[in-house]
Amino acid sequence: QVQLVQSGGGLVQAGGSLRLSCAASGSVPTINVMNWYRQAPGKQRELVAYITTPGTTYYADSVKGRFTISRNNAKKTVYLQMNSLKSEDTAVYFCNVRDLLLANRPDYWGQGTQVTVSS
């Protein structure tokens, strides 16, 4: 089992910044990808960014240049630095970890963190 505990988030004005953290514990896959998803009211969950154990990153076009994903492998923690926030970034953000070697291993999810950007 893997446990993911999220922190950060909250209410910020447009143009502001927030940082989300997601700490993993338990049987964390050695080679993995850690993802940040978000889900806005009435919308499907969407992938925001990911980072693999070696450090390969991906960003959705909507956040490219504004968000930065990083990880501390020793602490088994992934971060999402969100700058220049817009009202459309308002959503519940979820972290996720996926094993890159064992395809049949389940994904694990954090509890979700509300991010609200006021215009």
Helices and strands as residue ranges (DSSP letters): E 2-8, E 10-13, E 18-26, E 32-39, E 46-52, E 57-59, E 67-72, E 77-82, G 87-89, E 91-99, E 108-109, E 113-118
